[in-house]
Amino acid sequence: MDIVEASVFELADDRRALNEHLLERFIAKFALDPTLIKSNSAYDAMCPYGLITP
């Protein structure tokens, strides 16, 4: 793996972490049930939203 591929993976990991953090903030702000939200398949679809993969 070259340095460009490594950088893309690192950015993808950072982006996914930011997406999860943002979803957590929405859940807390709107006082939603986190178990119900996270068990929905849409939650898994939203976490990798906007990721750039090689």
Secondary structure per residue as TSV (DSSP state, phi and psi in degrees):
chain	resnum	aa	ss	phi	psi
A	1	M	-	360.0	130.2
A	2	D	-	-89.1	177.6
A	3	I	H	-65.8	-32.2
A	4	V	H	-67.6	-44.5
A	5	E	H	-63.3	-40.1
A	6	A	H	-62.8	-40.7
A	7	S	H	-65.1	-39.0
A	8	V	H	-64.5	-42.1
A	9	F	H	-63.7	-41.6
A	10	E	H	-64.1	-42.5
A	11	L	H	-64.8	-38.4
A	12	A	H	-64.4	-41.8
A	13	D	H	-63.5	-42.9
A	14	D	H	-63.9	-42.7
A	15	R	H	-64.5	-42.8
A	16	R	H	-62.6	-42.2
A	17	A	H	-62.7	-40.6
A	18	L	H	-66.3	-40.0
A	19	N	H	-62.0	-44.8
A	20	E	H	-63.2	-40.8
A	21	H	H	-62.7	-43.6
A	22	L	H	-63.1	-42.4
A	23	L	H	-63.3	-39.0
A	24	E	H	-61.4	-39.8
A	25	R	H	-65.0	-42.4
A	26	F	H	-62.0	-43.2
A	27	I	H	-60.2	-45.6
A	28	A	H	-68.8	-44.2
A	29	K	H	-62.3	-39.5
A	30	F	T	-96.7	10.5
A	31	A	T	51.1	48.0
A	32	L	-	-89.6	160.2
A	33	D	-	-79.9	110.5
A	34	P	H	-61.8	-34.6
A	35	T	H	-63.8	-42.8
A	36	L	H	-66.2	-42.4
A	37	I	H	-66.8	-47.7
A	38	K	H	-71.6	-21.4
A	39	S	T	-82.4	-10.4
A	40	N	S	-79.6	141.6
A	41	S	H	-65.4	-22.6
A	42	A	H	-65.9	-31.2
A	43	Y	H	-62.2	-45.5
A	44	D	H	-64.9	-30.1
A	45	A	H	-75.7	-28.8
A	46	M	H	-81.4	-28.7
A	47	C	T	-60.8	-44.8
A	48	P	T	-88.0	12.2
A	49	Y	T	-57.9	127.5
A	50	G	T	82.2	7.1
A	51	L	-	-72.6	141.8
A	52	I	-	-101.8	118.4
A	53	T	-	-117.6	148.3
A	54	P	-	-72.1	360.0
